[in-house]
Amino acid sequence: MNLYFKIMVVLFVSGFFVTMAESGAAGNLTAENQDGVFLPNVESLQNYQCPEWFRDAKFGIYSHWNAQSSVLSTRNGWYARNMYEEGNTSYKQHLKHYGHPSEYGYKDVIKAWNADQFDANTWVKLFKKAGAKYIIVMATHHDNFDMWNSKHQPKWNSMNYGPKTDVVGEIREATIKEGLRFGVTTHLERTWSWFQVNKKSDISGPYAGVPYDGNDPDYRDLYLDPDPNGDTRMGHPVNAPESWRNHWADRMKDLIDNYAPDHLYVDGGIPFYGDDKGQTGLDVIAHYYNQNASNHDGINEGVMCVKDWLHRWPNGNNGYYWDGVATLDMERKRSDKLLSEPWQTDSSIGPWFYSAKAKYRSVEALIHELVDIVSKNGNLLLNVGAKGDGSFDDESVRILEEIGRWLSVNGQAIYNTRPWKIFGEGDLRFTTNDHVLYATALKWPEDRLIIQATEMWSPKDIESVELLGSGDVKWVLGKEGLTIIPNQKPKTDHAFVFKISCTKPLSLMPAKKGEQKVSNDHDKEASKYGLDGQGGGGKL
C-alpha cells in the first residue's frame, strides 16, 4: 500500500468515525474497531503516546495577544468579560477611558485596535534567540475573536481587525522556516458562559437598567445568543447548547485542518460539561491525532495538552480529564515529584496579557523554573505578552535574551535530556543523556558540592567532571558521594551545570534518594500575577 493511499484511508476512516460521534454513536465504538486510527472515546485515545520531539524540546514560548492587549487597564487578561462587571476594576477603568459599556463595548475595543507593529518573523527570531524549540500562537481567547482566517468566525478575526493579517498562518510559516515546531493554544471552550455578562446592565447609578451592547442582535456573531439559563460562569459552561458545542468543534477543526499544528492546547479539561459529558472534546482530540498522523507518514506527532482540574472541580464543570488521552498541562503550577509521563507547565514572565505597569519575574526565577520542571520530566511553555501594537517592551526582550544566553552555554543539560531516577537533592537538579549526568546547582557552591545521590558509585564509574562553559573541575568520590571542588569561575549566572561523564549509561547507575527540596513559588506567583490572567491591579 503506497503512502498516498494510506493517508487517504486514514482521512476517510477518521471522517467516518467523527460522523458517527456526532450522530451519538461514539459510545458504541471501541479501540479495536480500526488499528492505527484514533476513535472518539477514552479507550482508543489512551493509545496516545507523547511524541519524542516534545520530550526533546523542553522549552516553548507563546504570547497572549489580542485586542485586550491594547486597552488602558491594569487587568487586561479578562478585560472583555470584566468590563461588563459593574464595580470591577476593568469596568471602572473602562468608564474612565472609553465610556459606558452600553455605548462603547468590546466590539468597539476591537475596532479601535491598532496592531501595526506586528511582524511574525521578529517574534519568531526573538523566541528562537531565547532558546525556544517550539513556538505557540494563542489562536483564540475567551473573547470569541480568532487570530486566523477563520471559516466559522468570518468577521471577528485578525484578518479584519488589529493586525489585519492571518496571525496564526504567518507565525506558522516563520516558525517552520526557522526549523522549529509550531502549535496553538485555544481558550474558546469557556466562551459561551464566560462572555454572557455582556447581556447584563448596571443595577445602580445613572445607567441603571440600561442594557450593555451585548444585547444588540446585530452583534450576536461576537456577543453570542443568550444562554437559556442565564449561565455566566467563568469556567466551562454548565450545559452548553448543542449548537455551541458543534460550533466550537467546527472552529477547532478548521484550525487543525488548515494550520497543521504539532501542539494543541485547550484552557482547562476536555469539554463539555453537562449533557455532552466530554464527547465533543473527545471527538476533536481524535480528529486532531488522525489529521496530524496524515501529515507525518501515518504517525501522530501532535501533542494535545489538557489540564487536570478534576481535583479542584470533581464534577467536571471545568472539563473532564482521563489519564493517558493527552499530555497533562499545569497552569502556573509544577509537579512536586518526578512523573513517569511527559507533562507541561504553562507559565508567564508576569501577567498573561501585557500591561504597561506590570512587574516581571526575575530571569533567575524563570531559569530555576525551567531547570526544576525538566528534572521532573516536564516542559516549560513560557508566555510573554505582546503590547497592543504587536511589539514587545524592552524588559521582555531583555529577559528573553538573557534566558537565551544561559541556554547557549547550558542547553545540553536541558534539551534532549531525560530524567534520572530522582529529580534532585537540596538545591541540585538532575538530568541525563546516555552516559552523562547533569547536576544543575541553583546556588553557586562557594567551597564544594557534595552529590549524595552518587554515594553508591565507585571511582571507575566517572570519566570526567566539568563546569559547562568553563572546563574541567576537581573532584573526588568518597563515602558521602561525589565531591566537586569548583576551581573554575562560572561563565553564566543564575544556575550552574556540572557535567559528569560516566563509563556506563545513567540508567545503570544507582541513585540514593535523599532530601528533595520543592519550591512553592508558583502558588505565590499565581496569586500575585493571577491565575487566568486576572492579576495586576493598581491605578491607571
KAMO-V571573 format. One record per residue. N is the residue number from 1. PHI is phi in whole degrees, 0 to 359 (none if undefined). PSI is psi in degrees with one decimal (NA if undefined). OMEGA is omega in whole degrees, -180 to 180 (NA if undefined). Layout:
# KAMO-V571573
n: <N,N>
phi: <PHI,PHI>
psi: <PSI,PSI>
omega: <OMEGA,OMEGA>
This chain:
# KAMO-V571573
n: <1,2,3,4,5,6,7,8,9,10,11,12,13,14,15,16,17,18,19,20,21,22,23,24,25,26,27,28,29,30,31,32,33,34,35,36,37,38,39,40,41,42,43,44,45,46,47,48,49,50,51,52,53,54,55,56,57,58,59,60,61,62,63,64,65,66,67,68,69,70,71,72,73,74,75,76,77,78,79,80,81,82,83,84,85,86,87,88,89,90,91,92,93,94,95,96,97,98,99,100,101,102,103,104,105,106,107,108,109,110,111,112,113,114,115,116,117,118,119,120,121,122,123,124,125,126,127,128,129,130,131,132,133,134,135,136,137,138,139,140,141,142,143,144,145,146,147,148,149,150,151,152,153,154,155,156,157,158,159,160,161,162,163,164,165,166,167,168,169,170,171,172,173,174,175,176,177,178,179,180,181,182,183,184,185,186,187,188,189,190,191,192,193,194,195,196,197,198,199,200,201,202,203,204,205,206,207,208,209,210,211,212,213,214,215,216,217,218,219,220,221,222,223,224,225,226,227,228,229,230,231,232,233,234,235,236,237,238,239,240,241,242,243,244,245,246,247,248,249,250,251,252,253,254,255,256,257,258,259,260,261,262,263,264,265,266,267,268,269,270,271,272,273,274,275,276,277,278,279,280,281,282,283,284,285,286,287,288,289,290,291,292,293,294,295,296,297,298,299,300,301,302,303,304,305,306,307,308,309,310,311,312,313,314,315,316,317,318,319,320,321,322,323,324,325,326,327,328,329,330,331,332,333,334,335,336,337,338,339,340,341,342,343,344,345,346,347,348,349,350,351,352,353,354,355,356,357,358,359,360,361,362,363,364,365,366,367,368,369,370,371,372,373,374,375,376,377,378,379,380,381,382,383,384,385,386,387,388,389,390,391,392,393,394,395,396,397,398,399,400,401,402,403,404,405,406,407,408,409,410,411,412,413,414,415,416,417,418,419,420,421,422,423,424,425,426,427,428,429,430,431,432,433,434,435,436,437,438,439,440,441,442,443,444,445,446,447,448,449,450,451,452,453,454,455,456,457,458,459,460,461,462,463,464,465,466,467,468,469,470,471,472,473,474,475,476,477,478,479,480,481,482,483,484,485,486,487,488,489,490,491,492,493,494,495,496,497,498,499,500,501,502,503,504,505,506,507,508,509,510,511,512,513,514,515,516,517,518,519,520,521,522,523,524,525,526,527,528,529,530,531,532,533,534,535,536,537,538,539,540>
phi: <none,285,299,301,295,300,297,296,296,301,294,295,294,301,297,298,287,297,299,300,296,292,272,92,268,298,297,268,272,234,297,277,297,206,297,81,241,279,257,279,216,298,302,292,292,286,279,301,234,298,297,295,301,291,296,280,290,69,222,233,227,213,220,286,204,194,299,297,293,266,278,274,209,269,230,289,302,241,301,298,268,290,293,258,255,307,93,293,304,295,299,296,291,294,302,295,260,231,119,282,294,282,249,226,256,293,302,285,299,297,296,273,293,248,237,283,261,292,216,300,295,296,302,294,296,295,294,293,298,285,104,292,254,218,237,242,252,283,284,199,253,291,276,72,246,261,259,215,284,277,291,256,223,290,265,269,212,288,288,253,224,66,290,54,204,277,298,301,296,291,291,301,298,293,294,295,299,274,79,250,276,242,204,222,251,228,229,280,297,275,305,305,270,302,262,292,298,292,269,275,209,297,256,209,85,293,255,304,83,278,297,293,291,294,275,286,295,290,241,297,294,261,271,76,288,295,290,298,253,68,290,234,301,285,271,296,302,298,203,299,295,301,299,288,300,292,295,301,297,297,290,294,290,299,295,296,290,262,234,45,288,265,215,225,226,246,273,142,278,281,278,234,287,94,302,292,54,85,294,296,296,297,300,293,297,299,300,297,298,293,294,295,299,293,269,227,55,85,250,289,246,275,256,261,249,226,254,265,259,294,289,266,229,295,274,87,281,234,100,263,216,233,305,92,277,199,270,288,244,241,274,49,224,216,292,265,210,285,261,286,254,301,212,219,257,256,221,212,286,190,299,296,258,299,218,300,256,291,251,260,290,284,300,299,297,291,293,299,299,300,298,295,297,296,296,254,80,248,242,248,254,258,268,228,289,280,292,304,281,99,259,247,289,300,293,298,296,299,300,296,294,288,299,297,296,297,291,296,265,248,299,294,276,246,291,62,267,228,291,273,285,227,276,170,208,52,264,258,231,248,220,223,209,60,270,244,253,260,248,261,269,282,229,288,280,297,254,203,234,252,256,294,298,265,304,269,279,241,305,289,284,249,265,198,226,223,268,304,89,237,129,296,235,285,205,211,252,233,296,278,116,288,251,252,257,281,273,246,277,291,273,235,258,82,204,228,256,256,265,252,273,245,272,213,301,295,296,262,266,288,227,275,276,240,294,239,283,237,268,255,305,298,299,294,293,298,290,289,264,101,298,70,81,271,291,131,82,91,263,226>
psi: <120.1,167.2,-42.5,-45.1,-39.7,-45.2,-42.7,-36.9,-45.2,-45.7,-40.1,-47.3,-40.4,-47.6,-36.7,-47.0,-29.5,-43.3,-42.7,-41.4,-42.7,-24.3,2.9,6.1,-1.6,-30.4,-18.9,-4.8,148.0,167.4,-22.1,-3.6,-34.7,111.9,138.1,-4.1,131.5,133.8,156.4,57.1,163.6,-45.6,-46.1,-43.7,-19.1,-0.6,-3.5,137.1,130.2,126.3,149.4,-32.1,-37.7,-39.7,-31.5,-32.6,-46.3,-33.4,121.5,160.7,143.3,178.0,125.9,116.4,122.9,-160.3,-27.3,-25.8,-17.6,-10.7,156.4,81.7,151.9,0.9,61.1,-27.1,-41.2,33.9,-40.8,-24.5,-50.9,-20.1,-15.4,9.0,101.4,128.5,-17.4,153.0,-43.8,-37.9,-47.3,-42.0,-32.1,-44.1,-43.5,-42.0,-25.3,-29.1,-173.6,141.3,-5.5,-21.4,-33.3,99.3,-168.1,-30.0,-35.6,-32.1,-44.8,-45.0,-30.3,-7.9,121.5,115.8,48.5,-4.9,1.1,129.9,113.8,-40.2,-37.8,-44.9,-52.4,-41.3,-38.6,-45.5,-38.7,-40.3,-31.1,-9.2,6.5,138.7,-11.2,143.4,131.2,142.3,135.1,101.0,-32.4,140.0,-167.6,-10.3,5.0,22.2,129.1,143.3,30.4,175.8,79.5,124.3,-35.0,2.3,66.5,-22.5,-51.1,74.6,172.4,-8.0,-27.1,-22.9,163.5,-116.1,-19.2,46.1,170.6,91.1,-47.7,-46.9,-41.4,-41.0,-36.4,-48.1,-44.3,-37.0,-47.0,-37.0,-31.8,2.4,23.6,164.1,147.3,144.5,-179.2,149.7,146.7,142.3,21.0,-21.4,-23.0,-17.7,-38.1,-46.0,-36.8,-36.9,1.8,-15.5,-19.1,-6.1,-2.4,-172.4,163.2,148.7,-3.6,169.7,-174.5,-20.1,17.0,127.9,-5.6,118.3,139.7,164.7,-11.3,-10.6,-8.2,116.6,-17.8,-14.5,25.7,-25.9,-23.1,-46.6,-6.8,159.2,154.1,139.8,133.0,-22.6,10.0,29.9,121.5,28.3,147.2,-27.8,-155.3,149.7,147.9,-43.9,79.2,139.1,156.7,-34.3,-40.4,-39.6,-43.1,-38.0,-42.9,-46.0,-39.3,-40.9,-37.4,-41.8,-33.1,-43.6,-46.3,-47.6,-33.9,-13.2,-3.5,55.7,145.4,3.2,128.6,135.2,133.9,145.6,75.0,-157.4,-169.4,123.0,153.1,154.6,162.7,-143.5,-30.9,-34.9,32.9,2.6,-38.1,-40.2,-41.8,-37.7,-46.5,-40.3,-44.5,-43.1,-42.0,-48.9,-44.0,-41.4,-40.4,-41.2,-35.3,-20.0,-8.1,51.3,36.1,1.3,125.6,121.3,14.0,133.4,114.1,122.7,126.5,162.8,142.6,85.4,11.2,-26.6,-22.7,-36.5,80.1,-13.5,2.0,8.4,10.5,30.7,158.7,161.2,128.3,127.3,135.0,-12.4,-16.1,-179.9,134.1,131.7,139.1,120.3,118.9,32.7,161.6,156.9,146.3,10.4,166.3,123.2,144.9,-28.7,147.6,149.1,176.3,140.0,128.5,123.5,-173.2,158.1,-14.2,-137.7,159.7,-45.6,152.0,138.0,133.9,-26.1,14.3,146.2,134.8,156.9,159.8,155.0,-39.6,-42.8,-39.2,-41.0,-41.6,-38.9,-47.6,-47.2,-44.0,-44.6,-46.8,-35.4,-19.7,17.2,24.7,172.8,154.8,123.4,109.2,127.9,137.3,107.9,126.5,153.3,163.8,-33.3,-4.5,1.0,172.0,142.0,163.4,-38.6,-39.1,-43.5,-42.9,-44.5,-47.4,-42.3,-34.3,-37.4,-41.9,-38.9,-40.7,-44.0,-28.4,-25.6,-39.9,6.7,-25.8,-18.0,-4.1,-64.1,142.9,14.5,168.3,155.6,157.3,-165.9,-23.0,153.0,-19.8,-174.4,136.6,-125.5,19.7,144.6,140.7,142.6,165.2,158.1,97.1,-108.6,8.0,133.3,125.1,122.9,109.3,118.9,123.5,-14.0,145.2,126.0,104.3,-38.9,-59.6,161.1,121.6,124.6,96.5,-24.1,-19.9,14.7,-32.3,7.5,163.8,158.1,-31.4,-10.0,-17.9,131.5,-44.4,160.8,129.3,152.8,117.2,132.3,-11.8,-40.3,-173.4,146.9,161.8,147.4,159.2,142.5,116.7,-163.6,-29.7,-8.9,-167.1,125.3,124.5,129.1,109.7,79.7,7.7,148.1,136.9,145.5,-21.2,166.9,-179.0,-50.5,151.0,121.4,123.5,121.2,116.1,104.6,128.8,167.5,-6.5,163.9,146.0,-21.7,-21.3,-2.7,134.2,153.1,120.5,126.7,122.5,-151.6,132.1,103.6,133.1,130.6,143.8,22.4,-34.1,-39.0,-40.8,-41.3,-39.3,-38.5,-41.0,-48.1,-18.5,110.1,131.9,18.9,14.4,-5.3,170.1,-97.7,-171.0,172.4,148.9,NA>
omega: <-178,-174,-179,-178,178,-178,-180,177,179,-178,-179,-178,178,179,179,-176,174,177,177,-179,-178,179,177,-176,-172,-178,-179,-177,178,-177,-176,-175,-176,179,175,179,178,177,-176,173,-173,-176,-179,-177,176,170,177,173,-179,-178,-179,-178,-179,178,180,-168,174,-170,176,179,173,-177,167,-176,171,-177,179,179,-172,-171,177,-178,174,-179,-174,-168,178,-174,-176,175,-169,176,177,180,-177,-180,179,178,180,177,-179,180,177,177,-177,-171,-172,-177,-176,-177,170,-176,180,-174,-178,176,-180,173,179,-178,-179,-175,178,-177,-172,179,-180,175,-175,-179,177,178,-173,179,177,-179,178,178,178,177,-180,176,171,-176,-172,175,169,-172,178,178,-177,-172,174,-179,-178,-178,176,178,-165,180,-173,169,-167,-179,-172,178,-171,174,-172,-176,177,-179,-179,177,178,-175,180,-178,-178,179,176,-178,-179,-179,-180,178,179,177,-178,177,-175,176,-178,165,177,-176,-171,-173,178,-163,-174,179,-176,-173,-179,-180,179,178,-174,173,177,177,179,176,-174,180,-178,178,179,-175,173,-173,176,177,-178,-176,179,-178,179,180,173,-171,176,170,178,174,-176,-179,179,-178,177,-178,174,-180,179,179,178,179,-177,178,-178,-180,179,179,179,179,177,-179,180,-180,178,-179,174,179,-179,-173,-173,-177,171,180,174,176,180,-171,169,-172,-179,176,-178,-179,10,173,177,-176,-176,-180,176,-175,-180,177,178,177,-179,179,178,178,-179,-179,-179,179,179,178,180,178,-174,175,176,-180,178,173,179,177,177,-179,176,-176,176,179,178,179,177,180,-170,179,175,-174,163,178,-177,177,174,180,170,-179,-178,177,-178,173,178,-179,-178,176,170,-178,175,180,177,180,-176,-180,177,-179,-177,166,167,-175,-173,175,180,173,-179,-179,179,171,-174,-177,-179,172,-174,175,-179,175,-180,179,-179,178,177,178,179,-178,-179,-179,-178,179,-178,175,-178,173,173,170,-171,178,173,-175,176,174,-179,-178,178,177,177,180,-173,-178,177,179,179,180,-179,-179,179,174,179,178,178,-178,179,177,-169,-174,-180,175,-179,-175,174,180,172,-180,173,-179,173,-176,-180,173,-178,179,176,172,-174,165,-178,170,-180,-176,-174,169,174,177,-178,179,180,173,-179,179,-174,-175,-179,179,179,179,-175,-180,-178,-174,-177,177,173,-177,-179,178,-173,176,-178,175,178,171,-176,-180,-175,180,-177,177,179,178,175,179,-179,-177,-179,-176,-179,175,180,175,-173,-177,175,176,-179,-180,-179,175,167,178,-166,-171,173,-179,-177,-179,-173,-177,177,-178,-180,177,180,-176,-180,178,176,-178,177,179,178,-175,-180,-180,175,-178,-175,179,178,-178,179,178,-177,-173,174,168,-177,169,-179,-177,179,180,-180,-177,178,NA>
